[in-house]
Amino acid sequence: MSEKLEELGMGPKEFAVRANKPEKTVTAILKGESSITPDMAILFENVLHIPAHFWLERQRLFDEAEARTKSRSQIQEEASWAKHFPLADMIKQGWLPQVVALEDKVSALLKFFRISNSNAWEDYYFNQQLKVDFRISLHNTKESHAISAWLRQGEISAESLEAKEYDEKKFKHCLTEIKKIMADHPADFFVKLQNCCLSAGVKVVHTPCLPKAPIAGSTRWINDFPLIQLSGRYKRNDSFWFTFFHEAGHIFLHGKKDIFLEEVDYNGKDSIKEKEADLFAVNWTFSEEEEEELNQYHQIDEDLVEQFAKKFGTHPAMIIGRLRLNGIKGQTFGQKFIQPIELSNK
């Protein structure tokens, strides 16, 4: 604007009179200390013979540039917060873009979480500001930053899945089908598991562990859909399937506003809920009654385990795992039934 006034040989005071605006307002605009409003742009159009939209667009660009400058300054202040995250591993997993500068990493991290700054992250993950959605607080966890990143990636993965409306009866029926998948453990077991659950309105995603967030699984409700997030942490079929049924137990037994994280220490009511989910998983994989029947045999060998697995419709690994856990058999017993699992990182 200064250039146009100079071209017209018009000083700020004359321009203020012609535009019917206070001289101090015009001076502030020329110094970039005040904004041009739509009303002002119309008045300036008559005086300067330059369309109002020109001034409004110039103001918009100026405001955006100012805001981005301020944002860059704030991002620098967020650097100490960002350093708490396993950024290199998140980039390696493809959760964050391949960037080098710390400022770019901070910006990518904020976009990843869909938050404006670290205060928003703290409100969401520490202060339980979204009680109407689901109850979460990572205050008592040792690696809250890494865990929050793992949880967020699960949400991102779930967004791409289309599920039917949640149907509890159908999901209960699905568990019967899923138990058969567990018993057979085909190469595409995860795809079969995921599709079966989607048909009942349950989203199941795989999210690899981060070094500082060794979580086996989690359960929570998001937008009326239960979400089961599995890491396949131990890369073994027995651990994977027990974790899945444990998470399914939370869906049937516990509230929609709770979030459950496996491998995290709980106290009080939450620890009770974990035990209830454990019992649910036991009943679906190798029940206490079935275990008692097997223990009637004094000589338990691999052939007997395989026979009982067929009888109970489970996988031998689930029985092997229980025998090892209870100290009835050593850690090498039935190793041929403990199958390694590899899941896609997508």
FINUPA-361844 format. One record per residue (C-alpha): x, y, z. Coordinates in steps of 0.1 Angstrom, whole numbers, plus 5000, padded with zeros to 4 digits. Each point is the difference from the previous one (the first is absolute). Layout:
<nodes>
<node><east>X</east><north>Y</north><up>Z</up></node>
...
</nodes>
This chain:
<nodes>
<node><east>5000</east><north>5000</north><up>5000</up></node>
<node><east>5029</east><north>5024</north><up>5008</up></node>
<node><east>5012</east><north>4996</north><up>4964</up></node>
<node><east>4965</east><north>5010</north><up>4986</up></node>
<node><east>4998</east><north>5030</north><up>5023</up></node>
<node><east>5034</east><north>5011</north><up>4989</up></node>
<node><east>4990</east><north>4996</north><up>4963</up></node>
<node><east>4970</east><north>5022</north><up>5006</up></node>
<node><east>5019</east><north>5025</north><up>5020</up></node>
<node><east>4977</east><north>4995</north><up>5029</up></node>
<node><east>5011</east><north>5000</north><up>5036</up></node>
<node><east>4986</east><north>4978</north><up>5028</up></node>
<node><east>4981</east><north>5030</north><up>5014</up></node>
<node><east>4983</east><north>5009</north><up>4967</up></node>
<node><east>4992</east><north>4964</north><up>4993</up></node>
<node><east>4984</east><north>4996</north><up>5035</up></node>
<node><east>4978</east><north>5031</north><up>4993</up></node>
<node><east>4989</east><north>4987</north><up>4966</up></node>
<node><east>4993</east><north>4965</north><up>5014</up></node>
<node><east>4983</east><north>5014</north><up>5030</up></node>
<node><east>5021</east><north>4980</north><up>5024</up></node>
<node><east>5021</east><north>5012</north><up>5030</up></node>
<node><east>5036</east><north>5008</north><up>4990</up></node>
<node><east>5013</east><north>4977</north><up>5028</up></node>
<node><east>4981</east><north>4971</north><up>4984</up></node>
<node><east>5015</east><north>5007</north><up>4966</up></node>
<node><east>5035</east><north>5003</north><up>5015</up></node>
<node><east>4996</east><north>4967</north><up>5018</up></node>
<node><east>4989</east><north>4983</north><up>4967</up></node>
<node><east>5030</east><north>5014</north><up>4982</up></node>
<node><east>5023</east><north>4987</north><up>5027</up></node>
<node><east>4984</east><north>4965</north><up>4999</up></node>
<node><east>4987</east><north>5004</north><up>5036</up></node>
<node><east>4963</east><north>5000</north><up>4991</up></node>
<node><east>4980</east><north>4980</north><up>4975</up></node>
<node><east>4979</east><north>5011</north><up>4970</up></node>
<node><east>4963</east><north>4991</north><up>5006</up></node>
<node><east>4975</east><north>4994</north><up>4972</up></node>
<node><east>4984</east><north>5033</north><up>5008</up></node>
<node><east>5033</east><north>5018</north><up>4997</up></node>
<node><east>5008</east><north>4983</north><up>4968</up></node>
<node><east>4968</east><north>5014</north><up>4984</up></node>
<node><east>5009</east><north>5035</north><up>5012</up></node>
<node><east>5036</east><north>4997</north><up>4987</up></node>
<node><east>4987</east><north>4987</north><up>4967</up></node>
<node><east>4982</east><north>5034</north><up>4994</up></node>
<node><east>5031</east><north>5020</north><up>5010</up></node>
<node><east>5028</east><north>4980</north><up>4983</up></node>
<node><east>4980</east><north>4985</north><up>4971</up></node>
<node><east>5013</east><north>4965</north><up>5009</up></node>
<node><east>4974</east><north>4972</north><up>5005</up></node>
<node><east>4991</east><north>4991</north><up>5035</up></node>
<node><east>5008</east><north>4963</north><up>4994</up></node>
<node><east>5036</east><north>5010</north><up>4993</up></node>
<node><east>5004</east><north>5015</north><up>5035</up></node>
<node><east>4982</east><north>4971</north><up>5016</up></node>
<node><east>5022</east><north>4975</north><up>4983</up></node>
<node><east>5031</east><north>5019</north><up>5009</up></node>
<node><east>4988</east><north>5000</north><up>5036</up></node>
<node><east>4993</east><north>4963</north><up>5000</up></node>
<node><east>5034</east><north>4992</north><up>4987</up></node>
<node><east>5016</east><north>5023</north><up>5025</up></node>
<node><east>4980</east><north>4985</north><up>5029</up></node>
<node><east>5009</east><north>4964</north><up>4989</up></node>
<node><east>5037</east><north>5009</north><up>4997</up></node>
<node><east>4999</east><north>5015</north><up>5035</up></node>
<node><east>4982</east><north>4970</north><up>5014</up></node>
<node><east>5025</east><north>4976</north><up>4984</up></node>
<node><east>5029</east><north>5020</north><up>5014</up></node>
<node><east>4984</east><north>4998</north><up>5034</up></node>
<node><east>4993</east><north>4963</north><up>4995</up></node>
<node><east>5037</east><north>4993</north><up>4991</up></node>
<node><east>5010</east><north>5017</north><up>5032</up></node>
<node><east>4976</east><north>4979</north><up>5020</up></node>
<node><east>5012</east><north>4968</north><up>4983</up></node>
<node><east>5035</east><north>5008</north><up>5012</up></node>
<node><east>4987</east><north>5002</north><up>5035</up></node>
<node><east>4984</east><north>4965</north><up>4995</up></node>
<node><east>5033</east><north>4984</north><up>4992</up></node>
<node><east>5007</east><north>4988</north><up>5035</up></node>
<node><east>4966</east><north>4983</north><up>5001</up></node>
<node><east>5005</east><north>4983</north><up>4967</up></node>
<node><east>5034</east><north>4985</north><up>5011</up></node>
<node><east>4981</east><north>4978</north><up>5025</up></node>
<node><east>4986</east><north>4980</north><up>4970</up></node>
<node><east>5018</east><north>4972</north><up>4982</up></node>
<node><east>5001</east><north>5021</north><up>4968</up></node>
<node><east>5025</east><north>4980</north><up>4981</up></node>
<node><east>4980</east><north>4968</north><up>5005</up></node>
<node><east>4967</east><north>5018</north><up>4991</up></node>
<node><east>5016</east><north>5011</north><up>4968</up></node>
<node><east>5014</east><north>4965</north><up>4993</up></node>
<node><east>4965</east><north>4986</north><up>5005</up></node>
<node><east>4986</east><north>5025</north><up>4975</up></node>
<node><east>4979</east><north>5018</north><up>5026</up></node>
<node><east>5018</east><north>5033</north><up>4995</up></node>
<node><east>5015</east><north>5013</north><up>4967</up></node>
<node><east>5037</east><north>4998</north><up>4993</up></node>
<node><east>5012</east><north>5033</north><up>5013</up></node>
<node><east>5033</east><north>5010</north><up>5016</up></node>
<node><east>4996</east><north>5034</north><up>5016</up></node>
<node><east>4986</east><north>5000</north><up>5035</up></node>
<node><east>4975</east><north>5027</north><up>4992</up></node>
<node><east>4986</east><north>4979</north><up>4972</up></node>
<node><east>4998</east><north>4970</north><up>5023</up></node>
<node><east>4980</east><north>5021</north><up>5025</up></node>
<node><east>4976</east><north>5012</north><up>4973</up></node>
<node><east>4995</east><north>4964</north><up>4987</up></node>
<node><east>4994</east><north>4988</north><up>5036</up></node>
<node><east>4973</east><north>5026</north><up>5006</up></node>
<node><east>4983</east><north>4990</north><up>4968</up></node>
<node><east>5003</east><north>4963</north><up>5009</up></node>
<node><east>4981</east><north>5006</north><up>5032</up></node>
<node><east>4976</east><north>5026</north><up>4985</up></node>
<node><east>5009</east><north>5025</north><up>5027</up></node>
<node><east>5011</east><north>5036</north><up>5000</up></node>
<node><east>5027</east><north>4998</north><up>5027</up></node>
<node><east>5014</east><north>4979</north><up>5029</up></node>
<node><east>4974</east><north>5015</north><up>5024</up></node>
<node><east>4973</east><north>4984</north><up>4979</up></node>
<node><east>5018</east><north>4967</north><up>5001</up></node>
<node><east>5002</east><north>5002</north><up>5038</up></node>
<node><east>4963</east><north>5008</north><up>5003</up></node>
<node><east>4991</east><north>4971</north><up>4978</up></node>
<node><east>5023</east><north>4973</north><up>5014</up></node>
<node><east>5005</east><north>5011</north><up>5036</up></node>
<node><east>4971</east><north>5022</north><up>5011</up></node>
<node><east>4971</east><north>4979</north><up>4986</up></node>
<node><east>4984</east><north>5030</north><up>4983</up></node>
<node><east>4980</east><north>4977</north><up>4977</up></node>
<node><east>4980</east><north>4981</north><up>5026</up></node>
<node><east>4970</east><north>4999</north><up>4976</up></node>
<node><east>5021</east><north>4980</north><up>4975</up></node>
<node><east>5022</east><north>4976</north><up>5020</up></node>
<node><east>5018</east><north>5002</north><up>5033</up></node>
<node><east>5037</east><north>5001</north><up>4997</up></node>
<node><east>5029</east><north>5012</north><up>5022</up></node>
<node><east>5036</east><north>4990</north><up>4995</up></node>
<node><east>5011</east><north>5018</north><up>5031</up></node>
<node><east>5011</east><north>4968</north><up>5018</up></node>
<node><east>5017</east><north>4984</north><up>4970</up></node>
<node><east>5038</east><north>5000</north><up>4997</up></node>
<node><east>5001</east><north>5009</north><up>4963</up></node>
<node><east>4969</east><north>5020</north><up>4994</up></node>
<node><east>5014</east><north>5017</north><up>4968</up></node>
<node><east>5008</east><north>4968</north><up>4982</up></node>
<node><east>4967</east><north>4983</north><up>5012</up></node>
<node><east>4980</east><north>5030</north><up>4987</up></node>
<node><east>5017</east><north>4997</north><up>4966</up></node>
<node><east>4992</east><north>4963</north><up>4999</up></node>
<node><east>4964</east><north>5007</north><up>5008</up></node>
<node><east>4997</east><north>5028</north><up>4975</up></node>
<node><east>5013</east><north>4978</north><up>4972</up></node>
<node><east>4974</east><north>4974</north><up>5008</up></node>
<node><east>4973</east><north>5027</north><up>4996</up></node>
<node><east>5015</east><north>5010</north><up>4966</up></node>
<node><east>5000</east><north>4964</north><up>4988</up></node>
<node><east>4964</east><north>4995</north><up>5012</up></node>
<node><east>4988</east><north>5031</north><up>4980</up></node>
<node><east>5006</east><north>4981</north><up>4968</up></node>
<node><east>4978</east><north>4970</north><up>5010</up></node>
<node><east>4963</east><north>4998</north><up>4992</up></node>
<node><east>4981</east><north>4981</north><up>5026</up></node>
<node><east>4963</east><north>4991</north><up>5004</up></node>
<node><east>4981</east><north>5014</north><up>5029</up></node>
<node><east>5011</east><north>4983</north><up>5032</up></node>
<node><east>4979</east><north>4970</north><up>5008</up></node>
<node><east>5008</east><north>4982</north><up>5033</up></node>
<node><east>4982</east><north>4968</north><up>4991</up></node>
<node><east>5017</east><north>4998</north><up>4966</up></node>
<node><east>5034</east><north>5007</north><up>5016</up></node>
<node><east>4994</east><north>4971</north><up>5025</up></node>
<node><east>4993</east><north>4978</north><up>4970</up></node>
<node><east>5031</east><north>5013</north><up>4983</up></node>
<node><east>5021</east><north>4988</north><up>5030</up></node>
<node><east>4989</east><north>4965</north><up>4992</up></node>
<node><east>5013</east><north>5004</north><up>4965</up></node>
<node><east>5031</east><north>5017</north><up>5012</up></node>
<node><east>5007</east><north>4971</north><up>5023</up></node>
<node><east>5001</east><north>4977</north><up>4970</up></node>
<node><east>5024</east><north>5024</north><up>4983</up></node>
<node><east>5022</east><north>4999</north><up>5031</up></node>
<node><east>4999</east><north>4962</north><up>5000</up></node>
<node><east>5010</east><north>4998</north><up>4963</up></node>
<node><east>5022</east><north>5030</north><up>5000</up></node>
<node><east>5002</east><north>5005</north><up>4962</up></node>
<node><east>5026</east><north>5022</north><up>4984</up></node>
<node><east>4973</east><north>5028</north><up>4995</up></node>
<node><east>4987</east><north>4996</north><up>5035</up></node>
<node><east>5001</east><north>5038</north><up>5007</up></node>
<node><east>4980</east><north>5009</north><up>4969</up></node>
<node><east>4974</east><north>4974</north><up>5009</up></node>
<node><east>4999</east><north>5012</north><up>5036</up></node>
<node><east>4997</east><north>5037</north><up>4989</up></node>
<node><east>4972</east><north>4993</north><up>4974</up></node>
<node><east>4980</east><north>4979</north><up>5024</up></node>
<node><east>5001</east><north>5027</north><up>5027</up></node>
<node><east>4991</east><north>5028</north><up>4975</up></node>
<node><east>4969</east><north>4981</north><up>4991</up></node>
<node><east>4989</east><north>5004</north><up>5036</up></node>
<node><east>5010</east><north>5036</north><up>5003</up></node>
<node><east>5034</east><north>4995</north><up>5018</up></node>
<node><east>5032</east><north>5015</north><up>4985</up></node>
<node><east>5032</east><north>4980</north><up>5005</up></node>
<node><east>5033</east><north>5016</north><up>4991</up></node>
<node><east>5036</east><north>4990</north><up>5002</up></node>
<node><east>5025</east><north>5026</north><up>5013</up></node>
<node><east>5036</east><north>4990</north><up>5005</up></node>
<node><east>5016</east><north>5007</north><up>5034</up></node>
<node><east>5022</east><north>5030</north><up>5005</up></node>
<node><east>5031</east><north>4994</north><up>5020</up></node>
<node><east>4988</east><north>5020</north><up>5030</up></node>
<node><east>4964</east><north>4988</north><up>4997</up></node>
<node><east>5000</east><north>4962</north><up>5003</up></node>
<node><east>4962</east><north>4997</north><up>5000</up></node>
<node><east>4984</east><north>4967</north><up>4990</up></node>
<node><east>4966</east><north>5014</north><up>4993</up></node>
<node><east>4973</east><north>5025</north><up>5009</up></node>
<node><east>4962</east><north>5004</north><up>4998</up></node>
<node><east>4980</east><north>5031</north><up>4998</up></node>
<node><east>4968</east><north>5014</north><up>4983</up></node>
<node><east>5003</east><north>5027</north><up>4973</up></node>
<node><east>4970</east><north>5015</north><up>4983</up></node>
<node><east>4977</east><north>4971</north><up>5012</up></node>
<node><east>5025</east><north>4974</north><up>4986</up></node>
<node><east>5020</east><north>4978</north><up>5024</up></node>
<node><east>5036</east><north>4999</north><up>4989</up></node>
<node><east>5024</east><north>4972</north><up>5008</up></node>
<node><east>5036</east><north>5010</north><up>4994</up></node>
<node><east>5026</east><north>4972</north><up>5000</up></node>
<node><east>5038</east><north>5002</north><up>4998</up></node>
<node><east>5009</east><north>4963</north><up>4996</up></node>
<node><east>5027</east><north>5009</north><up>5025</up></node>
<node><east>5012</east><north>4965</north><up>5008</up></node>
<node><east>4997</east><north>4989</north><up>4964</up></node>
<node><east>4985</east><north>4967</north><up>5011</up></node>
<node><east>4966</east><north>4985</north><up>4992</up></node>
<node><east>4991</east><north>4991</north><up>5036</up></node>
<node><east>5007</east><north>5036</north><up>5013</up></node>
<node><east>4982</east><north>5016</north><up>4971</up></node>
<node><east>4968</east><north>4980</north><up>5003</up></node>
<node><east>4998</east><north>5003</north><up>5038</up></node>
<node><east>5005</east><north>5038</north><up>4996</up></node>
<node><east>4972</east><north>5002</north><up>4974</up></node>
<node><east>4975</east><north>4982</north><up>5021</up></node>
<node><east>5010</east><north>5020</north><up>5031</up></node>
<node><east>4993</east><north>5032</north><up>4981</up></node>
<node><east>4967</east><north>4985</north><up>4987</up></node>
<node><east>4991</east><north>4994</north><up>5037</up></node>
<node><east>5003</east><north>5037</north><up>5007</up></node>
<node><east>4975</east><north>5008</north><up>4973</up></node>
<node><east>4974</east><north>4976</north><up>5014</up></node>
<node><east>5006</east><north>5006</north><up>5037</up></node>
<node><east>5010</east><north>5036</north><up>5005</up></node>
<node><east>4990</east><north>5036</north><up>4993</up></node>
<node><east>5002</east><north>5020</north><up>4967</up></node>
<node><east>5019</east><north>5028</north><up>5017</up></node>
<node><east>5029</east><north>4979</north><up>5013</up></node>
<node><east>5032</east><north>4993</north><up>4981</up></node>
<node><east>5020</east><north>4969</north><up>5009</up></node>
<node><east>5038</east><north>4997</north><up>4994</up></node>
<node><east>5016</east><north>4966</north><up>5004</up></node>
<node><east>5035</east><north>4999</north><up>5016</up></node>
<node><east>4990</east><north>5031</north><up>5021</up></node>
<node><east>4997</east><north>4996</north><up>5038</up></node>
<node><east>4966</east><north>5007</north><up>5014</up></node>
<node><east>4986</east><north>5005</north><up>5034</up></node>
<node><east>4966</east><north>4996</north><up>5016</up></node>
<node><east>4970</east><north>4996</north><up>4977</up></node>
<node><east>5021</east><north>5000</north><up>4968</up></node>
<node><east>5021</east><north>4970</north><up>5012</up></node>
<node><east>4967</east><north>4981</north><up>5007</up></node>
<node><east>4989</east><north>5007</north><up>4965</up></node>
<node><east>5033</east><north>4987</north><up>4987</up></node>
<node><east>4995</east><north>4968</north><up>5019</up></node>
<node><east>4964</east><north>4997</north><up>4986</up></node>
<node><east>5013</east><north>5004</north><up>4965</up></node>
<node><east>5027</east><north>4974</north><up>5007</up></node>
<node><east>4974</east><north>4975</north><up>5011</up></node>
<node><east>4979</east><north>5008</north><up>4969</up></node>
<node><east>5031</east><north>4992</north><up>4978</up></node>
<node><east>5006</east><north>4968</north><up>5020</up></node>
<node><east>4965</east><north>4988</north><up>4994</up></node>
<node><east>5003</east><north>5005</north><up>4963</up></node>
<node><east>5035</east><north>4986</north><up>4995</up></node>
<node><east>5004</east><north>4972</north><up>5025</up></node>
<node><east>4975</east><north>5001</north><up>5029</up></node>
<node><east>5008</east><north>4990</north><up>5036</up></node>
<node><east>4976</east><north>4971</north><up>4997</up></node>
<node><east>5018</east><north>4988</north><up>4969</up></node>
<node><east>5034</east><north>5005</north><up>5018</up></node>
<node><east>4987</east><north>4979</north><up>5029</up></node>
<node><east>4990</east><north>4972</north><up>4977</up></node>
<node><east>5034</east><north>5000</north><up>4984</up></node>
<node><east>5018</east><north>5000</north><up>5034</up></node>
<node><east>4983</east><north>4967</north><up>5009</up></node>
<node><east>5027</east><north>4984</north><up>4978</up></node>
<node><east>5032</east><north>4994</north><up>5018</up></node>
<node><east>5021</east><north>4998</north><up>4968</up></node>
<node><east>4993</east><north>5030</north><up>4978</up></node>
<node><east>5019</east><north>4998</north><up>4968</up></node>
<node><east>4997</east><north>5019</north><up>4967</up></node>
<node><east>4978</east><north>4974</north><up>4984</up></node>
<node><east>4975</east><north>5003</north><up>5029</up></node>
<node><east>5000</east><north>5038</north><up>4997</up></node>
<node><east>4992</east><north>4998</north><up>4963</up></node>
<node><east>4971</east><north>4976</north><up>5007</up></node>
<node><east>4986</east><north>5023</north><up>5026</up></node>
<node><east>5004</east><north>5030</north><up>4978</up></node>
<node><east>4978</east><north>4983</north><up>4973</up></node>
<node><east>4975</east><north>4989</north><up>5026</up></node>
<node><east>4997</east><north>5036</north><up>5014</up></node>
<node><east>5002</east><north>5018</north><up>4967</up></node>
<node><east>5031</east><north>5020</north><up>5009</up></node>
<node><east>5036</east><north>5001</north><up>4989</up></node>
<node><east>5026</east><north>4979</north><up>5018</up></node>
<node><east>5020</east><north>5031</north><up>5006</up></node>
<node><east>4973</east><north>5013</north><up>5024</up></node>
<node><east>5003</east><north>4969</north><up>5021</up></node>
<node><east>5038</east><north>5000</north><up>4998</up></node>
<node><east>5000</east><north>5036</north><up>5012</up></node>
<node><east>4979</east><north>4991</north><up>5030</up></node>
<node><east>5020</east><north>4970</north><up>5009</up></node>
<node><east>5032</east><north>5021</north><up>4999</up></node>
<node><east>4983</east><north>5029</north><up>5020</up></node>
<node><east>4990</east><north>4977</north><up>5028</up></node>
<node><east>5034</east><north>4983</north><up>5001</up></node>
<node><east>4986</east><north>4966</north><up>4990</up></node>
<node><east>5023</east><north>4999</north><up>4970</up></node>
<node><east>5033</east><north>5017</north><up>4992</up></node>
<node><east>5005</east><north>5028</north><up>4975</up></node>
<node><east>5012</east><north>4977</north><up>4973</up></node>
<node><east>4970</east><north>4976</north><up>5002</up></node>
<node><east>4978</east><north>5001</north><up>4968</up></node>
<node><east>5021</east><north>5026</north><up>4983</up></node>
<node><east>4989</east><north>4987</north><up>4966</up></node>
<node><east>4965</east><north>5013</north><up>5007</up></node>
<node><east>5012</east><north>5035</north><up>5009</up></node>
<node><east>4998</east><north>5017</north><up>4966</up></node>
<node><east>5017</east><north>5033</north><up>4992</up></node>
<node><east>4978</east><north>5027</north><up>4985</up></node>
<node><east>5008</east><north>5028</north><up>4977</up></node>
<node><east>4975</east><north>5028</north><up>4995</up></node>
<node><east>5001</east><north>5029</north><up>4975</up></node>
<node><east>5009</east><north>5034</north><up>5014</up></node>
<node><east>4972</east><north>5016</north><up>4981</up></node>
</nodes>
